Amino acid sequence: MLQELSEQEEIRRTKLAELKKLGINPYPAEEFKVNVTAQDIKENYVGNEDNYKNVSFAGRIMSVRDMGKAAFAVLQDSTDRMQIYVRRDDICPAEDDKQLYDVVWKKLLDIGDIIGIEGYVFTTKMGEISIHVTNFKLLCKSLKPLPIVKTDAEGNSFDEVTDPEFRYRQRYVDLLINPKVKKTFEQRTTIINTIRTFLNEGGALEVDTPVLQSIPGGATARPFLTHHNALDIPLYLRIANELYLKRLIVGGFDWVYEFSRNFRNEGMDRTHNPEFTILEFYVAYRDYFWMMNTTEKLLEKIAVDLHGKTELTVGDKTINFAAPFKRVTIFDAIKEHTGVDVSKMNEAELRGVCKQLHLEIDDTMGKAKLIDTIFGEKCEGNYIQPTFITDYPVEMSPLTKKHRTEEGLVERFELMINGKEIANAYSELNDPIDQRARFEEQVELMERGDDEAMFIDYDFLRALEYGMPPTAGIGIGIDRLCMLMTNQPSIQDVLLFPTMRPEAKAELTPQEN
């Protein structure tokens, strides 16, 4: 296949050839020792000038301002940008050899190239902290030009690359030219580290469970199917890790958690990606009330660790993550927002309500999905402040313990924030006979055509028969949580590499002779 090159790309390849002719390796293997970062210089140089008289720094060229026998340039490393000053006579002290500056620096380097420099830090007459270069080395020649984003003295950006197709598909470029994007992913890591510290300090054990599963259990969702050749069996990418974590509770662990990469073969929108991350944790001898209290504390801590406060701006709304959160039953929520009390309705009556509310339904949907549709379409979007929606009908929750006082309900809550579900939690069902009956009801739904109904996991039932202590469990959507905490409008903005359609081929087939 022949690659189609732009004029700029052709020019850069010509420069690459010229560098090689000069005996300069454009992709050297040797270590380049770096002893300082841009952030370190900017934060610590003033008052400690003597510590920066011999620095070794590396970064990508982001701009150049040529002044004949000298030049200013801006290099970007992993922490920030730093201005450098390059003078011909400093890097080429020999009177009869100015090639490194006149040819290599001025003619063969481009924006996007990565260089290593040696020199000393100083302050320019304009008051800008910079590095005076005494030597430089090409570390990587860039063959594709970067989009140019200009920033003024006040920090305002111009010609920003905003096309989501480009940004998501070429995230490596997005990270280079949009500093805010990089900050978002640094914040994502802060969120995950805060959660991990919170759980570890509470006594939880982080574990890993299978991604390839013989039965896609733990949730109602459409799985991805694959085939294992050696065993000659079908396998599924996991839709949830719940049943494996509960097996560990049976095995004697009191508190386990996992940041679980899950896969669901379903639609995509601004809050759904087929590959996503869920935090699930299970705690023995606890119930859903304890879990609500713990979840409040966790989210409050995340907000404070990330922003130093509990009130955050999300879009055009202000959301307060200070505990305690509001608690509303699902039937009360439906009654409040539709005026209809569905708590005692059968499937036929619920179908009538859905038609009355002009909701799209089909014959495969049982009582659970009908209630879920009503809540999702008419109620969910109204809960902007953190709210626990509690006490779901038993038909909606095949893995949840029956309510201790209310017939036909289970001890479950979903946490709604900014109109979306962020977490789902139960007092876990540990009655193996009841669990078997719930699974069999799911099989009936599957036979009706519900391709999201649960499979029966007989090994999990066997584990329950050995005895699982009373347990509270929760799943928190990490991607949605990151959207909230970093004020991003789309799940693609908090995923480094979101799922996308295959890119149109950018290569040309050579002509046949």
C-alpha positions as CSV (number, residue, x, y, z in Angstrom):
1,M,0.0,0.0,0.0
2,L,1.2,3.5,-0.9
3,Q,0.8,6.2,1.7
4,E,-0.7,9.5,0.6
5,L,1.4,12.3,1.9
6,S,0.7,16.0,2.2
7,E,3.2,18.6,1.0
8,Q,4.3,19.2,4.6
9,E,4.8,15.5,5.2
10,E,6.9,15.2,2.0
11,I,9.1,18.2,3.2
12,R,9.6,16.6,6.6
13,R,10.7,13.3,5.0
14,T,13.2,15.3,2.9
15,K,14.6,16.9,6.1
16,L,14.8,13.4,7.6
17,A,17.0,12.3,4.7
18,E,19.2,15.4,5.1
19,L,19.7,14.7,8.8
20,K,20.8,11.2,8.0
21,K,23.2,12.5,5.4
22,L,24.8,14.7,8.0
23,G,25.3,11.7,10.2
24,I,22.6,12.7,12.7
25,N,20.4,9.8,13.9
26,P,16.9,11.2,14.1
27,Y,15.8,8.4,16.4
28,P,18.8,7.8,18.8
29,A,18.7,4.9,21.2
30,E,20.9,6.3,23.9
31,E,19.5,7.6,27.2
32,F,19.1,11.3,27.5
33,K,19.4,12.1,31.2
34,V,16.8,14.7,32.3
35,N,17.3,16.4,35.6
36,V,14.6,19.0,35.6
37,T,11.0,19.6,34.4
38,A,9.2,22.7,33.2
39,Q,6.9,22.7,36.3
40,D,9.9,22.4,38.6
41,I,11.7,25.4,37.0
42,K,8.5,27.5,37.1
43,E,7.7,26.7,40.7
44,N,11.2,26.6,42.3
45,Y,13.7,28.7,40.2
46,V,13.1,32.0,41.9
47,G,15.0,32.1,45.1
48,N,17.0,29.0,44.2
49,E,18.9,30.3,41.1
50,D,22.1,28.4,42.0
51,N,20.4,25.1,41.6
52,Y,19.5,25.7,38.0
53,K,22.9,26.6,36.5
54,N,23.4,23.2,34.9
55,V,20.1,21.7,33.6
56,S,19.2,18.9,31.3
57,F,15.7,19.2,29.8
58,A,13.8,17.5,27.0
59,G,10.5,18.3,25.3
60,R,8.6,18.8,22.1
61,I,9.1,22.0,20.0
62,M,5.8,23.8,20.1
63,S,6.8,27.2,18.6
64,V,9.9,29.0,17.3
65,R,10.7,32.7,17.0
66,D,13.7,33.2,14.8
67,M,15.9,36.3,15.2
68,G,18.8,35.5,12.8
69,K,21.7,34.4,14.9
70,A,19.5,33.5,17.8
71,A,16.0,32.2,18.4
72,F,13.5,31.7,21.1
73,A,11.5,28.4,21.1
74,V,8.9,26.8,23.4
75,L,9.4,23.2,24.5
76,Q,6.7,21.1,26.1
77,D,7.4,18.3,28.4
78,S,5.0,16.1,30.4
79,T,4.4,18.9,33.0
80,D,4.3,22.2,31.2
81,R,5.8,24.4,28.6
82,M,9.2,26.1,28.9
83,Q,10.8,28.9,26.8
84,I,14.3,28.3,25.6
85,Y,16.9,30.7,24.1
86,V,19.2,29.3,21.4
87,R,22.2,31.4,20.2
88,R,24.4,30.3,17.4
89,D,27.7,31.1,19.0
90,D,26.8,29.3,22.1
91,I,25.9,26.0,20.5
92,C,28.5,26.4,17.7
93,P,31.6,27.9,19.4
94,A,34.0,27.1,16.6
95,E,34.4,29.9,14.2
96,D,34.5,27.7,11.1
97,D,31.6,25.3,12.0
98,K,28.1,26.7,12.5
99,Q,26.3,23.8,10.9
100,L,24.5,22.7,14.1
101,Y,22.7,26.1,14.2
102,D,22.6,27.3,10.6
103,V,21.5,24.0,9.0
104,V,20.2,21.6,11.7
105,W,18.4,24.1,14.0
106,K,17.2,26.6,11.4
107,K,16.4,24.4,8.4
108,L,16.0,20.7,9.5
109,L,14.0,21.0,12.8
110,D,10.2,21.4,12.8
111,I,7.4,22.1,15.3
112,G,6.6,18.7,16.8
113,D,10.3,17.5,16.9
114,I,11.5,16.3,20.3
115,I,14.9,17.6,21.4
116,G,17.1,17.3,24.5
117,I,18.9,20.5,25.7
118,E,21.6,21.4,28.2
119,G,22.1,24.9,29.6
120,Y,21.2,27.2,32.5
121,V,18.0,28.9,33.6
122,F,17.8,32.7,33.5
123,T,15.1,35.4,33.4
124,T,14.7,37.4,30.2
125,K,14.4,41.2,30.0
126,M,10.7,40.7,29.7
127,G,10.7,38.8,32.9
128,E,10.1,35.3,31.5
129,I,11.9,32.4,33.1
130,S,13.8,30.6,30.3
131,I,16.6,28.1,29.6
132,H,19.7,29.4,27.8
133,V,20.8,26.5,25.6
134,T,24.5,25.5,25.4
135,N,23.9,22.3,23.5
136,F,21.0,20.4,22.0
137,K,20.4,16.9,20.6
138,L,17.6,15.7,18.3
139,L,15.7,12.9,20.0
140,C,12.8,12.3,17.6
141,K,12.0,13.7,14.2
142,S,8.2,14.4,13.8
143,L,6.9,13.4,10.3
144,K,3.4,14.8,10.7
145,P,2.8,18.5,11.5
146,L,0.9,19.4,14.7
147,P,-2.2,21.6,14.5
148,I,-1.1,25.0,15.6
149,V,-3.0,26.3,18.7
150,K,-2.0,29.9,19.7
151,T,-2.3,31.2,23.2
152,D,-2.1,34.9,24.2
153,A,-0.5,36.4,27.3
154,E,-3.8,36.0,29.3
155,G,-3.9,32.3,28.5
156,N,-6.7,32.5,25.9
157,S,-6.4,29.9,23.1
158,F,-7.0,30.5,19.4
159,D,-7.6,28.0,16.6
160,E,-8.3,25.3,19.1
161,V,-9.0,21.8,17.7
162,T,-12.6,21.1,18.7
163,D,-13.6,18.5,16.2
164,P,-14.6,15.4,18.3
165,E,-13.9,13.0,15.5
166,F,-10.3,14.2,15.3
167,R,-9.8,14.6,19.1
168,Y,-11.2,11.1,20.0
169,R,-9.5,9.2,17.1
170,Q,-6.2,10.9,17.5
171,R,-6.1,11.4,21.3
172,Y,-2.3,11.5,21.3
173,V,-2.5,14.8,19.3
174,D,-5.4,16.0,21.5
175,L,-3.3,15.6,24.6
176,L,-0.4,17.5,23.1
177,I,-2.3,20.6,21.9
178,N,-5.1,20.8,24.5
179,P,-3.7,21.1,28.1
180,K,-7.2,20.9,29.6
181,V,-7.7,17.4,28.1
182,K,-4.5,16.1,29.8
183,K,-5.7,17.6,33.1
184,T,-9.0,15.8,32.8
185,F,-7.2,12.4,32.7
186,E,-4.9,13.4,35.5
187,Q,-8.0,14.1,37.5
188,R,-9.5,10.8,36.6
189,T,-6.4,9.1,38.1
190,T,-6.8,11.3,41.2
191,I,-10.5,10.1,41.5
192,I,-9.5,6.4,41.2
193,N,-6.6,6.8,43.7
194,T,-8.9,8.5,46.2
195,I,-11.4,5.6,45.9
196,R,-8.6,3.0,46.3
197,T,-7.2,4.8,49.4
198,F,-10.7,5.1,50.9
199,L,-11.4,1.4,50.5
200,N,-7.9,0.2,51.5
201,E,-8.1,2.3,54.7
202,G,-11.5,0.8,55.4
203,G,-10.0,-2.7,55.3
204,A,-11.0,-3.7,51.7
205,L,-9.0,-6.1,49.5
206,E,-8.5,-5.3,45.9
207,V,-8.9,-8.4,43.6
208,D,-9.0,-9.4,40.0
209,T,-11.7,-11.6,38.5
210,P,-12.2,-13.1,35.0
211,V,-12.9,-11.0,32.0
212,L,-13.6,-14.0,29.9
213,Q,-16.6,-15.8,31.4
214,S,-18.5,-18.9,30.4
215,I,-21.7,-17.3,31.6
216,P,-22.2,-13.5,31.4
217,G,-23.7,-13.0,34.8
218,G,-24.3,-10.2,37.4
219,A,-26.3,-7.8,35.2
220,T,-29.1,-7.6,32.7
221,A,-27.2,-6.6,29.5
222,R,-26.4,-7.9,26.0
223,P,-22.9,-9.5,26.0
224,F,-20.2,-9.8,23.5
225,L,-19.6,-13.4,22.4
226,T,-16.4,-15.0,21.4
227,H,-15.0,-18.6,21.0
228,H,-12.1,-20.3,22.7
229,N,-10.5,-22.6,20.1
230,A,-8.5,-24.9,22.4
231,L,-11.4,-25.7,24.7
232,D,-13.9,-25.4,21.8
233,I,-16.4,-23.5,24.0
234,P,-18.2,-20.1,23.7
235,L,-17.0,-17.4,26.0
236,Y,-18.4,-14.0,26.9
237,L,-16.7,-10.7,27.7
238,R,-17.9,-9.9,31.2
239,I,-20.9,-7.6,31.6
240,A,-20.3,-7.5,35.4
241,N,-18.0,-9.0,38.0
242,E,-20.7,-9.3,40.7
243,L,-21.0,-13.0,40.9
244,Y,-17.3,-13.6,41.2
245,L,-16.9,-11.1,44.0
246,K,-19.8,-12.7,45.9
247,R,-18.0,-16.1,45.5
248,L,-15.1,-14.4,47.4
249,I,-17.4,-13.3,50.2
250,V,-18.5,-17.0,50.4
251,G,-14.8,-17.9,50.5
252,G,-14.3,-15.9,53.7
253,F,-13.2,-12.4,52.6
254,D,-15.1,-9.7,54.4
255,W,-14.6,-6.8,52.0
256,V,-13.5,-7.1,48.4
257,Y,-13.4,-4.6,45.5
258,E,-12.4,-4.5,41.8
259,F,-12.1,-1.8,39.2
260,S,-13.8,-3.9,36.6
261,R,-13.5,-3.3,32.8
262,N,-16.9,-4.4,31.5
263,F,-18.3,-4.9,28.0
264,R,-21.9,-4.6,26.8
265,N,-22.9,-5.0,23.2
266,E,-25.5,-2.2,23.3
267,G,-26.1,1.3,22.0
268,M,-23.6,4.2,22.2
269,D,-24.4,7.8,23.3
270,R,-22.9,10.5,25.4
271,T,-23.1,8.3,28.6
272,H,-22.6,4.9,27.1
273,N,-19.5,3.2,25.6
274,P,-19.4,-0.6,24.9
275,E,-16.2,-0.8,27.0
276,F,-16.4,0.9,30.4
277,T,-15.1,0.8,34.0
278,I,-17.2,-0.1,37.0
279,L,-16.0,-0.1,40.6
280,E,-17.8,-2.9,42.5
281,F,-17.3,-3.7,46.2
282,Y,-19.0,-6.2,48.6
283,V,-18.9,-6.1,52.3
284,A,-20.0,-8.9,54.6
285,Y,-22.4,-8.2,57.5
286,R,-23.6,-4.9,56.1
287,D,-26.9,-3.8,54.4
288,Y,-28.0,-1.2,51.9
289,F,-28.4,1.5,54.6
290,W,-24.8,1.1,55.6
291,M,-23.9,1.3,51.9
292,M,-25.8,4.5,51.4
293,N,-23.9,6.1,54.3
294,T,-20.6,4.8,52.9
295,T,-21.3,6.0,49.4
296,E,-22.1,9.5,50.6
297,K,-18.8,9.7,52.5
298,L,-16.9,8.4,49.5
299,L,-18.3,10.9,47.0
300,E,-17.9,13.8,49.4
301,K,-14.2,12.8,49.8
302,I,-13.7,12.6,46.1
303,A,-15.1,16.1,45.5
304,V,-13.0,17.6,48.3
305,D,-9.7,15.8,47.3
306,L,-10.2,16.9,43.6
307,H,-11.5,20.4,44.1
308,G,-11.1,21.3,47.7
309,K,-14.9,21.8,48.2
310,T,-18.2,19.9,47.9
311,E,-20.0,22.2,45.5
312,L,-19.1,21.7,41.8
313,T,-20.2,23.2,38.6
314,V,-21.5,20.6,36.1
315,G,-22.6,22.2,32.9
316,D,-25.0,25.0,33.9
317,K,-25.8,23.4,37.3
318,T,-24.2,23.5,40.7
319,I,-24.2,20.1,42.4
320,N,-23.4,19.7,46.1
321,F,-21.8,16.4,47.1
322,A,-21.9,17.1,50.8
323,A,-23.5,14.2,52.8
324,P,-26.2,13.3,53.5
325,F,-28.0,12.7,50.2
326,K,-31.7,12.8,49.6
327,R,-33.6,9.4,49.7
328,V,-36.7,8.7,47.6
329,T,-38.5,5.4,46.9
330,I,-38.9,4.5,43.2
331,F,-42.7,4.4,43.5
332,D,-42.8,7.8,45.2
333,A,-40.5,9.2,42.4
334,I,-42.9,7.8,39.7
335,K,-45.9,9.2,41.5
336,E,-44.3,12.6,42.0
337,H,-43.3,13.0,38.3
338,T,-46.2,11.2,36.5
339,G,-49.1,11.5,39.0
340,V,-49.6,7.8,38.8
341,D,-49.3,5.3,41.6
342,V,-47.9,2.1,40.0
343,S,-47.0,0.3,43.2
344,K,-49.8,-2.2,43.1
345,M,-50.1,-2.6,39.2
346,N,-49.7,-5.8,37.3
347,E,-48.0,-6.1,33.9
348,A,-51.1,-5.3,31.9
349,E,-51.9,-2.2,34.0
350,L,-48.3,-1.0,33.6
351,R,-48.6,-1.4,29.8
352,G,-51.6,0.8,29.9
353,V,-49.7,3.5,31.9
354,C,-46.8,3.3,29.4
355,K,-49.2,3.9,26.5
356,Q,-50.9,6.7,28.4
357,L,-47.5,8.3,28.9
358,H,-46.6,7.7,25.2
359,L,-43.6,5.5,26.0
360,E,-42.1,3.0,23.5
361,I,-42.5,-0.6,24.7
362,D,-42.7,-4.0,23.1
363,D,-44.1,-7.5,23.9
364,T,-40.7,-8.8,25.2
365,M,-40.8,-6.4,28.2
366,G,-41.9,-7.8,31.5
367,K,-43.0,-5.9,34.6
368,A,-39.4,-4.9,35.6
369,K,-38.6,-3.3,32.2
370,L,-41.9,-1.5,32.1
371,I,-41.3,0.1,35.5
372,D,-37.7,0.9,34.5
373,T,-38.9,2.5,31.3
374,I,-41.4,4.8,33.2
375,F,-38.8,5.8,35.7
376,G,-36.0,6.3,33.1
377,E,-38.2,8.4,30.8
378,K,-40.2,10.4,33.2
379,C,-38.3,10.7,36.5
380,E,-34.5,10.0,36.2
381,G,-33.7,13.3,34.5
382,N,-35.2,15.4,37.3
383,Y,-32.7,14.3,39.9
384,I,-29.9,16.8,39.6
385,Q,-28.6,16.8,43.2
386,P,-27.4,13.4,44.5
387,T,-30.4,11.3,45.4
388,F,-30.8,7.7,46.4
389,I,-33.7,6.1,44.6
390,T,-34.7,3.1,46.9
391,D,-36.9,0.1,47.4
392,Y,-37.3,-1.4,43.9
393,P,-39.9,-4.0,42.9
394,V,-38.6,-7.6,43.2
395,E,-39.0,-8.1,39.5
396,M,-36.4,-5.5,38.7
397,S,-33.7,-6.9,40.9
398,P,-32.9,-10.6,40.4
399,L,-29.9,-10.6,42.7
400,T,-31.3,-8.5,45.6
401,K,-32.6,-9.5,49.0
402,K,-36.3,-9.0,49.6
403,H,-37.3,-6.0,51.7
404,R,-37.4,-6.6,55.4
405,T,-40.8,-4.9,55.8
406,E,-42.4,-4.2,52.4
407,E,-43.9,-7.1,50.5
408,G,-42.9,-7.3,46.8
409,L,-39.9,-4.9,47.1
410,V,-36.2,-5.5,47.5
411,E,-33.5,-3.6,49.4
412,R,-31.9,-1.8,46.5
413,F,-30.9,1.8,45.7
414,E,-29.6,3.6,42.7
415,L,-27.7,6.9,43.1
416,M,-28.9,9.6,40.7
417,I,-26.8,12.7,40.0
418,N,-27.4,15.2,37.3
419,G,-30.2,13.1,35.8
420,K,-28.1,9.9,35.4
421,E,-27.6,6.7,37.4
422,I,-24.1,6.7,38.9
423,A,-24.3,3.7,41.3
424,N,-26.5,0.7,41.9
425,A,-26.4,-1.2,45.2
426,Y,-28.2,-4.0,47.1
427,S,-28.6,-5.8,50.3
428,E,-27.4,-8.9,48.5
429,L,-29.6,-12.0,48.1
430,N,-28.0,-14.9,49.9
431,D,-30.9,-17.3,49.9
432,P,-29.9,-20.0,47.3
433,I,-33.5,-21.3,46.8
434,D,-34.9,-17.8,46.3
435,Q,-31.9,-17.0,44.0
436,R,-32.6,-20.1,41.9
437,A,-36.2,-19.1,41.5
438,R,-35.2,-15.5,40.4
439,F,-32.8,-16.9,37.8
440,E,-35.6,-19.2,36.4
441,E,-37.8,-16.1,36.0
442,Q,-35.0,-14.5,34.0
443,V,-35.0,-17.6,31.7
444,E,-38.7,-17.1,31.1
445,L,-38.0,-13.5,30.0
446,M,-35.2,-14.8,27.7
447,E,-37.6,-17.2,26.1
448,R,-39.9,-14.3,25.4
449,G,-37.1,-12.6,23.5
450,D,-35.5,-10.4,26.1
451,D,-31.8,-10.6,25.0
452,E,-30.7,-8.8,28.2
453,A,-32.2,-11.3,30.6
454,M,-29.8,-13.1,32.9
455,F,-28.3,-16.6,32.3
456,I,-28.5,-19.1,35.2
457,D,-25.1,-19.4,36.8
458,Y,-25.3,-22.9,38.4
459,D,-21.8,-22.6,40.0
460,F,-22.8,-19.4,41.7
461,L,-25.9,-21.1,43.0
462,R,-23.7,-23.9,44.3
463,A,-21.5,-21.3,46.1
464,L,-24.6,-19.7,47.8
465,E,-25.6,-23.2,49.0
466,Y,-22.4,-23.3,51.1
467,G,-23.6,-20.1,52.7
468,M,-22.9,-16.4,52.0
469,P,-23.1,-14.0,55.0
470,P,-25.4,-11.0,54.9
471,T,-23.7,-8.7,52.4
472,A,-24.0,-5.2,51.0
473,G,-22.7,-4.6,47.4
474,I,-22.5,-1.7,45.0
475,G,-21.4,-0.9,41.5
476,I,-20.3,2.7,40.7
477,G,-19.9,3.8,37.1
478,I,-16.3,5.3,37.1
479,D,-16.6,6.9,33.7
480,R,-19.9,8.7,34.6
481,L,-18.5,9.7,38.0
482,C,-15.4,11.2,36.2
483,M,-17.7,13.1,33.8
484,L,-19.4,14.6,36.8
485,M,-16.3,15.4,38.8
486,T,-14.4,16.9,35.8
487,N,-17.4,18.7,34.3
488,Q,-17.3,16.8,31.0
489,P,-20.4,16.6,28.8
490,S,-19.6,13.2,27.2
491,I,-18.2,9.8,28.3
492,Q,-15.8,10.0,25.3
493,D,-14.2,13.0,27.1
494,V,-13.1,10.9,30.0
495,L,-12.0,7.8,28.0
496,L,-8.5,8.0,26.6
497,F,-9.5,5.9,23.6
498,P,-13.3,5.7,23.2
499,T,-14.8,3.1,20.8
500,M,-15.2,4.5,17.3
501,R,-16.1,3.2,13.8
502,P,-13.2,2.1,11.8
503,E,-11.4,5.0,10.1
504,A,-11.6,5.4,6.4
505,K,-8.4,4.2,4.7
506,A,-5.9,7.0,4.2
507,E,-3.7,4.9,2.0
508,L,-3.8,4.5,-1.8
509,T,-3.5,1.2,-3.7
510,P,-0.7,1.3,-6.2
511,Q,-1.6,1.2,-9.9
512,E,-1.3,-2.2,-11.5
513,N,1.3,-2.5,-14.3
